[in-house]
Amino acid sequence: MKSIFTATVLSQKMPKTVIVSVERRFRHPLYRKVIVRHKKIKAHNENFQLEAGDTVKIMGVRPISKEKHFIVTEVEKARNMKDTTVINKETSNKVKGKNSHYVPLRGTTRDKKKSQPKAWSKGPSPFGGDRPLGEKVKK
């Protein structure tokens, strides 16, 4: 059986050769944490115009050279937005620029001041009484 992997293109600077990264995930036998390992592989490429970041399928074959034992069989996902198919026209109009998928998380903007919850900043005491928090008791 020939080994087939899904890989990400890292470099295409050599003629007819690309360097791809194959990701392998496994669970640690004792600690049960998922561990990710990467392996760089040189693959033969004659037919496809690839760029760094493209996702491809590679297949193991007989040795082509000293370090090349895989060939690129198909391109799964191209990095360029022009090469991908548009599924929804409404969302495709919103895509502008390469970082358009970035959505900041709530509360990450630095210009907003951190405010305390209302129960602790103003209003009646949560422990009873009419005195607002922060006010000293006069004896």
SELUM-969614 format. One record per atom (N, C-alpha, C, CB): atom name; residue in three letters; residue number from 0; x, y negated, z negated. Coordinates in pm, whole numbers. Atoms other than C-alpha are relative to their C-alpha. Glycine has a CB too. Example, Ala and Ser with C-alpha at 12.3 -4.5 7.8 and 13.67 -1.06 7.14 Angstrom:
<sites>
SITE rose mifi kemar      x      y      z
SITE    N  ala     0     89    119      0
SITE   CA  ala     0   1230    450   -780
SITE    C  ala     0     90   -120      0
SITE   CB  ala     0    -99     -3   -125
SITE    N  ser     1    -82    119      6
SITE   CA  ser     1   1367    106   -714
SITE    C  ser     1    -77   -109    -73
SITE   CB  ser     1     41    -46    142
</sites>
This chain:
<sites>
SITE rose mifi kemar      x      y      z
SITE    N  met     0     84    118      0
SITE   CA  met     0      0      0      0
SITE    C  met     0     89   -124      0
SITE   CB  met     0    -96      0   -122
SITE    N  lys     1    -78    123     -8
SITE   CA  lys     1    135   -341     95
SITE    C  lys     1    -48    -99   -104
SITE   CB  lys     1     -9    -61    141
SITE    N  ser     2     36     96    104
SITE   CA  ser     2    146   -606   -175
SITE    C  ser     2    -41   -132     66
SITE   CB  ser     2    117    -22    -99
SITE    N  ile     3     52    128    -51
SITE   CA  ile     3    -62   -918   -101
SITE    C  ile     3    -18    -92   -120
SITE   CB  ile     3   -136     19     79
SITE    N  phe     4      8     96    108
SITE   CA  phe     4    -33  -1228   -320
SITE    C  phe     4    -54   -132     52
SITE   CB  phe     4    138    -20    -64
SITE    N  thr     5     38    137    -28
SITE   CA  thr     5   -186  -1575   -329
SITE    C  thr     5    108    -89    -59
SITE   CB  thr     5   -142    -35    -58
SITE    N  ala     6   -114     80     44
SITE   CA  ala     6     89  -1837   -352
SITE    C  ala     6    -18   -145     40
SITE   CB  ala     6    131     56     59
SITE    N  thr     7      0    143    -30
SITE   CA  thr     7    150  -2212   -345
SITE    C  thr     7    133    -36     64
SITE   CB  thr     7    -24    -84   -129
SITE    N  val     8   -121     38    -73
SITE   CA  val     8    399  -2361    -98
SITE    C  val     8     75   -106    -81
SITE   CB  val     8    -34    -52    143
SITE    N  leu     9    -84     97     71
SITE   CA  leu     9    688  -2541   -271
SITE    C  leu     9     85    -80     98
SITE   CB  leu     9     88     71   -101
SITE    N  ser    10    -90     67    -94
SITE   CA  ser    10    917  -2620     24
SITE    C  ser    10    -12     65    137
SITE   CB  ser    10    147      6    -50
SITE    N  gln    11      4    -51   -137
SITE   CA  gln    11    916  -2586    404
SITE    C  gln    11    116    -58     81
SITE   CB  gln    11   -135    -34     67
SITE    N  lys    12   -112     69    -65
SITE   CA  lys    12   1256  -2739    485
SITE    C  lys    12     81     89     93
SITE   CB  lys    12     90    -59   -104
SITE    N  met    13    -75    -92    -86
SITE   CA  met    13   1408  -2426    645
SITE    C  met    13    -84     37    121
SITE   CB  met    13     41    128    -78
SITE    N  pro    14     79    -41   -117
SITE   CA  pro    14   1309  -2325    998
SITE    C  pro    14    -53    143    -18
SITE   CB  pro    14     86     -8    129
SITE    N  lys    15     71   -129      6
SITE   CA  lys    15   1056  -2036   1001
SITE    C  lys    15      0     64   -139
SITE   CB  lys    15     62     95     97
SITE    N  thr    16      0    -52    137
SITE   CA  thr    16   1084  -1998    622
SITE    C  thr    16    -64   -101    -93
SITE   CB  thr    16    145     33    -47
SITE    N  val    17     56     85    104
SITE   CA  val    17    883  -2135    332
SITE    C  val    17     32     63   -135
SITE   CB  val    17   -155    -19     18
SITE    N  ile    18    -17    -48    136
SITE   CA  ile    18    947  -2108    -39
SITE    C  ile    18   -135    -18    -70
SITE   CB  ile    18    116    -77    -76
SITE    N  val    19    130      2     65
SITE   CA  val    19    631  -2020   -229
SITE    C  val    19     16     43   -145
SITE   CB  val    19   -100     91     74
SITE    N  ser    20      1    -36    140
SITE   CA  ser    20    549  -1979   -596
SITE    C  ser    20   -121     90    -25
SITE   CB  ser    20     -4   -125    -91
SITE    N  val    21    106    -94     32
SITE   CA  val    21    348  -1676   -707
SITE    C  val    21    -21     -3   -151
SITE   CB  val    21     34    145     49
SITE    N  glu    22     34      8    141
SITE   CA  glu    22    168  -1708  -1040
SITE    C  glu    22    -51    135    -48
SITE   CB  glu    22   -106   -110    -25
SITE    N  arg    23     41   -128     59
SITE   CA  arg    23    126  -1404  -1263
SITE    C  arg    23    -48    -27   -142
SITE   CB  arg    23    117    104      1
SITE    N  arg    24     56     20    135
SITE   CA  arg    24    -99  -1408  -1571
SITE    C  arg    24    -18    137    -66
SITE   CB  arg    24   -137    -77      7
SITE    N  phe    25     20   -123     76
SITE   CA  phe    25    -98  -1142  -1839
SITE    C  phe    25    -17    -35   -147
SITE   CB  phe    25    118     98     20
SITE    N  arg    26     24     20    142
SITE   CA  arg    26   -199  -1107  -2202
SITE    C  arg    26    114     64    -78
SITE   CB  arg    26   -137     60    -43
SITE    N  his    27   -108    -51     84
SITE   CA  his    27     75  -1066  -2462
SITE    C  his    27    -50    122    -78
SITE   CB  his    27     53   -110    -98
SITE    N  pro    28     51   -122     63
SITE   CA  pro    28     51   -715  -2607
SITE    C  pro    28    -26    -13   -151
SITE   CB  pro    28     95    112     23
SITE    N  leu    29     18     14    144
SITE   CA  leu    29     84   -824  -2971
SITE    C  leu    29    -85   -121    -37
SITE   CB  leu    29    135    -10    -67
SITE    N  tyr    30     66    124     40
SITE   CA  tyr    30    -36  -1186  -2989
SITE    C  tyr    30   -125    -31     80
SITE   CB  tyr    30     96   -113     13
SITE    N  arg    31    121     12    -81
SITE   CA  arg    31   -308  -1156  -2720
SITE    C  arg    31    -18   -136     66
SITE   CB  arg    31   -120     29    -85
SITE    N  lys    32      6    130    -69
SITE   CA  lys    32   -225  -1499  -2575
SITE    C  lys    32     27     22    148
SITE   CB  lys    32    103   -101    -61
SITE    N  val    33    -21    -11   -143
SITE   CA  val    33   -247  -1541  -2198
SITE    C  val    33    129    -73     36
SITE   CB  val    33   -122    -57     80
SITE    N  ile    34   -129     55    -37
SITE   CA  ile    34    103  -1598  -2060
SITE    C  ile    34      4    -14    152
SITE   CB  ile    34    118     89    -51
SITE    N  val    35    -10     27   -144
SITE   CA  val    35    172  -1751  -1716
SITE    C  val    35    146      3     38
SITE   CB  val    35    -66   -136     38
SITE    N  arg    36   -136     -8    -53
SITE   CA  arg    36    488  -1661  -1525
SITE    C  arg    36     -4    -32    149
SITE   CB  arg    36     64    141    -26
SITE    N  his    37    -10     37   -141
SITE   CA  his    37    598  -1800  -1187
SITE    C  his    37    123     65     61
SITE   CB  his    37      6   -153     18
SITE    N  lys    38   -112    -59    -72
SITE   CA  lys    38    823  -1637   -928
SITE    C  lys    38     11    -69    135
SITE   CB  lys    38    -18    154     17
SITE    N  lys    39    -23     61   -131
SITE   CA  lys    39    977  -1818   -630
SITE    C  lys    39     36    109     99
SITE   CB  lys    39    112   -108     -7
SITE    N  ile    40    -20   -101   -103
SITE   CA  ile    40    967  -1612   -312
SITE    C  ile    40     18    -71    133
SITE   CB  ile    40   -120    100      6
SITE    N  lys    41    -16     50   -137
SITE   CA  lys    41   1096  -1684     39
SITE    C  lys    41    -87     84     92
SITE   CB  lys    41    151      4     45
SITE    N  ala    42     91    -70    -91
SITE   CA  ala    42    840  -1598    305
SITE    C  ala    42     22    -49    143
SITE   CB  ala    42   -147    -21    -42
SITE    N  his    43    -16     31   -142
SITE   CA  his    43    863  -1586    684
SITE    C  his    43   -127    -67     52
SITE   CB  his    43     32    127     82
SITE    N  asn    44    114     77    -51
SITE   CA  asn    44    640  -1839    863
SITE    C  asn    44     32    -47    141
SITE   CB  asn    44    -32   -121    -94
SITE    N  glu    45    -19     46   -138
SITE   CA  glu    45    617  -1880   1239
SITE    C  glu    45   -120    -76     53
SITE   CB  glu    45     30    118     90
SITE    N  asn    46    122     47    -66
SITE   CA  asn    46    255  -1964   1318
SITE    C  asn    46    -68   -119    -66
SITE   CB  asn    46    -97    109      7
SITE    N  phe    47     78     98     73
SITE   CA  phe    47    136  -2210   1053
SITE    C  phe    47     79   -127    -26
SITE   CB  phe    47    -48     59   -130
SITE    N  gln    48    -57    128     40
SITE   CA  gln    48    202  -2580    993
SITE    C  gln    48    -33    -20   -148
SITE   CB  gln    48    -55   -120     88
SITE    N  leu    49     24      6    144
SITE   CA  leu    49    243  -2586    615
SITE    C  leu    49     69   -120    -62
SITE   CB  leu    49     48    128    -67
SITE    N  glu    50    -59    107     79
SITE   CA  glu    50    315  -2859    364
SITE    C  glu    50      6     45   -144
SITE   CB  glu    50    -82   -133     14
SITE    N  ala    51    -10    -33    142
SITE   CA  ala    51    411  -2849     -2
SITE    C  ala    51   -136    -21    -65
SITE   CB  ala    51    108    -86    -70
SITE    N  gly    52    129      8     66
SITE   CA  gly    52    101  -2781   -212
SITE    C  gly    52   -108     86     65
SITE   CB  gly    52    -44   -140     -3
SITE    N  asp    53     99    -86    -66
SITE   CA  asp    53    -83  -2560     40
SITE    C  asp    53     -7    135    -71
SITE   CB  asp    53     36     20    149
SITE    N  thr    54     19   -133     56
SITE   CA  thr    54   -227  -2232    -87
SITE    C  thr    54     -7    100    114
SITE   CB  thr    54   -129      7    -88
SITE    N  val    55    -10    -98   -109
SITE   CA  val    55   -140  -1930    130
SITE    C  val    55     -7    141    -57
SITE   CB  val    55    132    -20     79
SITE    N  lys    56     -9   -142     35
SITE   CA  lys    56   -162  -1552    128
SITE    C  lys    56    125     55     64
SITE   CB  lys    56   -128     80     46
SITE    N  ile    57   -122    -61    -54
SITE   CA  ile    57    165  -1361    166
SITE    C  ile    57    -11    151    -18
SITE   CB  ile    57    128    -55    -72
SITE    N  met    58      6   -146      2
SITE   CA  met    58    215   -992    238
SITE    C  met    58    142     55      5
SITE   CB  met    58    -85     54    119
SITE    N  gly    59   -132    -63      1
SITE   CA  gly    59    515   -771    162
SITE    C  gly    59     22     83    126
SITE   CB  gly    59     15     88   -123
SITE    N  val    60    -36    -74   -121
SITE   CA  val    60    691   -628    470
SITE    C  val    60    143     52    -15
SITE   CB  val    60    -13    -91    128
SITE    N  arg    61   -140    -45      3
SITE   CA  arg    61   1024   -466    555
SITE    C  arg    61     91   -122     -9
SITE   CB  arg    61     35     86    126
SITE    N  pro    62    -87    117     13
SITE   CA  pro    62   1326   -691    485
SITE    C  pro    62     26    -69    134
SITE   CB  pro    62    132     41    -64
SITE    N  ile    63    -23     80   -119
SITE   CA  ile    63   1352   -972    740
SITE    C  ile    63    142    -55     -5
SITE   CB  ile    63   -104   -115     12
SITE    N  ser    64   -137     45     22
SITE   CA  ser    64   1677  -1109    596
SITE    C  ser    64     40     42   -141
SITE   CB  ser    64     14   -157     20
SITE    N  lys    65    -49    -39    132
SITE   CA  lys    65   1876  -1081    275
SITE    C  lys    65   -101    -29   -111
SITE   CB  lys    65    131    -72    -30
SITE    N  glu    66     91     40    106
SITE   CA  glu    66   1614  -1264     67
SITE    C  glu    66   -146     -7     43
SITE   CB  glu    66     40   -131    -54
SITE    N  lys    67    138     10    -47
SITE   CA  lys    67   1299  -1261    286
SITE    C  lys    67    -60    140     16
SITE   CB  lys    67     -7    -77    135
SITE    N  his    68     70   -127     -7
SITE   CA  his    68   1064   -967    228
SITE    C  his    68   -151    -19     11
SITE   CB  his    68     33     84   -123
SITE    N  phe    69    142     32    -10
SITE   CA  phe    69    727  -1140    275
SITE    C  phe    69    -25    -83    125
SITE   CB  phe    69    -50    -76   -127
SITE    N  ile    70     42     87   -110
SITE   CA  ile    70    536  -1304    562
SITE    C  ile    70   -128    -71    -42
SITE   CB  ile    70    -21     81    133
SITE    N  val    71    124     75     24
SITE   CA  val    71    261  -1569    552
SITE    C  val    71   -106     55     94
SITE   CB  val    71     21   -155     21
SITE    N  thr    72    105    -60    -82
SITE   CA  thr    72    -61  -1406    671
SITE    C  thr    72   -113    -98     30
SITE   CB  thr    72    -55    122    -68
SITE    N  glu    73    106     97    -25
SITE   CA  glu    73   -316  -1686    629
SITE    C  glu    73     11   -118    -96
SITE   CB  glu    73   -138     66    -12
SITE    N  val    74      5    119     84
SITE   CA  val    74   -369  -2036    490
SITE    C  val    74   -138     -4    -64
SITE   CB  val    74     28   -132     83
SITE    N  glu    75    128      3     70
SITE   CA  glu    75   -638  -2041    221
SITE    C  glu    75    -50   -142    -19
SITE   CB  glu    75     13     68   -135
SITE    N  lys    76     42    137     31
SITE   CA  lys    76   -643  -2408    128
SITE    C  lys    76    113    -95     36
SITE   CB  lys    76    -39    -15   -150
SITE    N  ala    77    -99    100    -39
SITE   CA  ala    77   -460  -2696    294
SITE    C  ala    77     -8   -117    -97
SITE   CB  ala    77    -23    -47    145
SITE    N  arg    78     -5    111     94
SITE   CA  arg    78   -351  -2989     81
SITE    C  arg    78    -67   -124     56
SITE   CB  arg    78    145    -31    -38
SITE    N  asn    79     58    119    -61
SITE   CA  asn    79   -466  -3255    328
SITE    C  asn    79   -152      5     -7
SITE   CB  asn    79     46    -15    146
SITE    N  met    80    146      8      6
SITE   CA  met    80   -825  -3372    291
SITE    C  met    80    -61     18    140
SITE   CB  met    80    -44   -135    -60
SITE    N  lys    81     52    -11   -136
SITE   CA  lys    81   -863  -3377    673
SITE    C  lys    81    -16    146     41
SITE   CB  lys    81     93    -72     98
SITE    N  asp    82      4   -140    -39
SITE   CA  asp    82   -796  -3002    700
SITE    C  asp    82   -111     78    -69
SITE   CB  asp    82    132     63    -30
SITE    N  thr    83    102    -73     73
SITE   CA  thr    83  -1059  -2899    445
SITE    C  thr    83   -137    -31     59
SITE   CB  thr    83      3    -36   -149
SITE    N  thr    84    134     19    -54
SITE   CA  thr    84  -1422  -2856    546
SITE    C  thr    84    -84    -78   -101
SITE   CB  thr    84    -67    136     33
SITE    N  val    85     86     81     85
SITE   CA  val    85  -1680  -3100    411
SITE    C  val    85   -126     79    -29
SITE   CB  val    85    -32   -137     68
SITE    N  ile    86    118    -76     40
SITE   CA  ile    86  -1955  -2928    215
SITE    C  ile    86   -121    -91    -15
SITE   CB  ile    86     26     76   -131
SITE    N  asn    87    111     91     28
SITE   CA  asn    87  -2165  -3225    108
SITE    C  asn    87     38   -139     49
SITE   CB  asn    87    -35     -2   -153
SITE    N  lys    88    -34    131    -56
SITE   CA  lys    88  -2174  -3555    297
SITE    C  lys    88     -4   -111   -105
SITE   CB  lys    88    -95    -35    114
SITE    N  glu    89      9    103    104
SITE   CA  glu    89  -2274  -3757    -12
SITE    C  glu    89    129     -5    -82
SITE   CB  glu    89   -120     26    -93
SITE    N  thr    90   -124     -1     79
SITE   CA  thr    90  -1966  -3647   -208
SITE    C  thr    90    120    -34     86
SITE   CB  thr    90     20    136    -67
SITE    N  ser    91   -115     27    -85
SITE   CA  ser    91  -1736  -3677     93
SITE    C  ser    91     20   -151     20
SITE   CB  ser    91    -16     69    135
SITE    N  asn    92    -14    144    -14
SITE   CA  asn    92  -1810  -4052    120
SITE    C  asn    92     69    -61   -122
SITE   CB  asn    92   -136    -64     21
SITE    N  lys    93    -60     52    122
SITE   CA  lys    93  -1693  -4100   -239
SITE    C  lys    93    149     29     -9
SITE   CB  lys    93    -70     58   -121
SITE    N  val    94   -141    -38      7
SITE   CA  val    94  -1353  -3937   -176
SITE    C  val    94     84   -104     71
SITE   CB  val    94     23    141     62
SITE    N  lys    95    -90    100    -56
SITE   CA  lys    95  -1097  -4211   -126
SITE    C  lys    95    133     11    -71
SITE   CB  lys    95    -59   -145    -14
SITE    N  gly    96   -132    -12     60
SITE   CA  gly    96   -728  -4151   -186
SITE    C  gly    96     24    138    -57
SITE   CB  gly    96     18   -104   -108
SITE    N  lys    97    -34   -135     45
SITE   CA  lys    97   -544  -3849   -316
SITE    C  lys    97    -32     25   -146
SITE   CB  lys    97    145     25     24
SITE    N  asn    98     31    -20    140
SITE   CA  asn    98   -624  -3908   -685
SITE    C  asn    98   -147    -29    -31
SITE   CB  asn    98     88    -88    -85
SITE    N  ser    99    141     33     20
SITE   CA  ser    99   -999  -3953   -637
SITE    C  ser    99    -70     99    -91
SITE   CB  ser    99    -71     -6    134
SITE    N  his   100     62    -98     88
SITE   CA  his   100  -1075  -3636   -834
SITE    C  his   100     27    -30   -146
SITE   CB  his   100     50    138     35
SITE    N  tyr   101    -37     31    138
SITE   CA  tyr   101   -926  -3793  -1148
SITE    C  tyr   101   -113    -75    -68
SITE   CB  tyr   101    129    -82     -5
SITE    N  val   102    102     66     80
SITE   CA  val   102  -1188  -3881  -1407
SITE    C  val   102     58    -12   -141
SITE   CB  val   102   -137     80      1
SITE    N  pro   103    -58     13    134
SITE   CA  pro   103  -1056  -4028  -1734
SITE    C  pro   103    -93     57   -107
SITE   CB  pro   103     30   -147    -30
SITE    N  leu   104     77    -54    110
SITE   CA  leu   104  -1166  -3861  -2054
SITE    C  leu   104    -57   -113    -84
SITE   CB  leu   104     85     93    -86
SITE    N  arg   105     62    103     84
SITE   CA  arg   105  -1392  -4047  -2295
SITE    C  arg   105     94    -40   -112
SITE   CB  arg   105   -134     49    -58
SITE    N  gly   106    -79     49    111
SITE   CA  gly   106  -1209  -4266  -2543
SITE    C  gly   106    149     -7     27
SITE   CB  gly   106    -23     85   -118
SITE    N  thr   107   -143      4    -29
SITE   CA  thr   107   -874  -4267  -2360
SITE    C  thr   107     49   -137     41
SITE   CB  thr   107     32     98    108
SITE    N  thr   108    -45    133    -39
SITE   CA  thr   108   -871  -4633  -2260
SITE    C  thr   108     61    -71   -120
SITE   CB  thr   108   -118    -82     59
SITE    N  arg   109    -74     62    110
SITE   CA  arg   109   -627  -4833  -2468
SITE    C  arg   109    -54   -138    -38
SITE   CB  arg   109    145    -13     38
SITE    N  asp   110     46    135     30
SITE   CA  asp   110   -801  -5171  -2443
SITE    C  asp   110   -119     -2    -97
SITE   CB  asp   110    -38    -70    129
SITE    N  lys   111    111     -5     95
SITE   CA  lys   111  -1099  -5057  -2653
SITE    C  lys   111     55     21   -141
SITE   CB  lys   111   -100    112     38
SITE    N  lys   112    -41    -18    139
SITE   CA  lys   112  -1058  -5091  -3027
SITE    C  lys   112    -77    117    -60
SITE   CB  lys   112    -25   -130    -82
SITE    N  lys   113     66   -111     68
SITE   CA  lys   113  -1131  -4791  -3240
SITE    C  lys   113    -89    -57   -109
SITE   CB  lys   113    104    100    -59
SITE    N  ser   114     94     49    102
SITE   CA  ser   114  -1439  -4859  -3448
SITE    C  ser   114    -35    114    -93
SITE   CB  ser   114   -128    -59     66
SITE    N  gln   115     38   -100     98
SITE   CA  gln   115  -1536  -4677  -3763
SITE    C  gln   115   -148     29     12
SITE   CB  gln   115     35    -47   -143
SITE    N  pro   116    144    -30     -3
SITE   CA  pro   116  -1871  -4503  -3793
SITE    C  pro   116    -79   -101    -82
SITE   CB  pro   116    -26    141    -52
SITE    N  lys   117     81    101     66
SITE   CA  lys   117  -2156  -4731  -3904
SITE    C  lys   117    -22     30   -148
SITE   CB  lys   117   -133    -13     71
SITE    N  ala   118     26    -36    139
SITE   CA  ala   118  -2212  -4539  -4228
SITE    C  ala   118    114    -46    -91
SITE   CB  ala   118    -21    151    -14
SITE    N  trp   119   -115     36     83
SITE   CA  trp   119  -1863  -4634  -4347
SITE    C  trp   119     38   -147     15
SITE   CB  trp   119    117     86     35
SITE    N  ser   120    -43    137    -20
SITE   CA  ser   120  -1835  -4986  -4213
SITE    C  ser   120    -95   -102    -63
SITE   CB  ser   120     14    -28    148
SITE    N  lys   121     97     98     50
SITE   CA  lys   121  -2157  -5170  -4305
SITE    C  lys   121   -125     73    -45
SITE   CB  lys   121    -33   -106    107
SITE    N  gly   122    127    -56     38
SITE   CA  gly   122  -2496  -5112  -4457
SITE    C  gly   122      1     53   -142
SITE   CB  gly   122    -38    109     94
SITE    N  pro   123      9    -49    137
SITE   CA  pro   123  -2614  -4952  -4778
SITE    C  pro   123     93    119    -22
SITE   CB  pro   123   -144     39    -33
SITE    N  ser   124    -90   -108     37
SITE   CA  ser   124  -2397  -4704  -4962
SITE    C  ser   124    -66    135     22
SITE   CB  ser   124     44    -15   -146
SITE    N  pro   125     59   -133    -17
SITE   CA  pro   125  -2451  -4339  -4868
SITE    C  pro   125    -17     72   -133
SITE   CB  pro   125     85     84     94
SITE    N  phe   126      7    -64    131
SITE   CA  phe   126  -2416  -4255  -5240
SITE    C  phe   126   -112    -59    -85
SITE   CB  phe   126    133    -14    -72
SITE    N  gly   127    110     61     73
SITE   CA  gly   127  -2723  -4454  -5341
SITE    C  gly   127     31   -144    -36
SITE   CB  gly   127    -31     80   -125
SITE    N  gly   128    -20    140     33
SITE   CA  gly   128  -2771  -4816  -5444
SITE    C  gly   128    -12    -87    123
SITE   CB  gly   128    134    -20    -66
SITE    N  asp   129     17     94   -110
SITE   CA  asp   129  -2808  -5127  -5232
SITE    C  asp   129    130    -68     40
SITE   CB  asp   129   -102   -105    -36
SITE    N  arg   130   -127     67    -24
SITE   CA  arg   130  -2443  -5231  -5239
SITE    C  arg   130     66     55    128
SITE   CB  arg   130     94     18   -121
SITE    N  pro   131    -72    -47   -118
SITE   CA  pro   131  -2263  -5218  -4899
SITE    C  pro   131    137     55    -39
SITE   CB  pro   131     14   -113    104
SITE    N  leu   132   -132    -58     27
SITE   CA  leu   132  -1942  -5020  -4881
SITE    C  leu   132    106   -108      7
SITE   CB  leu   132     32    114     99
SITE    N  gly   133   -110     96      1
SITE   CA  gly   133  -1622  -5209  -4950
SITE    C  gly   133    -17   -110   -101
SITE   CB  gly   133     15    -61    135
SITE    N  glu   134     26    104     98
SITE   CA  glu   134  -1784  -5438  -5206
SITE    C  glu   134     35     55   -139
SITE   CB  glu   134   -149    -48      6
SITE    N  lys   135    -41    -44    135
SITE   CA  lys   135  -1639  -5417  -5556
SITE    C  lys   135   -115    -18    -99
SITE   CB  lys   135    124    -80    -47
SITE    N  val   136    103      6    106
SITE   CA  val   136  -1858  -5351  -5855
SITE    C  val   136     45    -97   -107
SITE   CB  val   136    -26    141    -61
SITE    N  lys   137    -33     97    106
SITE   CA  lys   137  -1867  -5639  -6105
SITE    C  lys   137    -45     56   -134
SITE   CB  lys   137    -65   -138     27
SITE    N  lys   138     33    -52    133
SITE   CA  lys   138  -1856  -5527  -6469
SITE    C  lys   138    -16   -108   -102
SITE   CB  lys   138    103     96    -47
</sites>
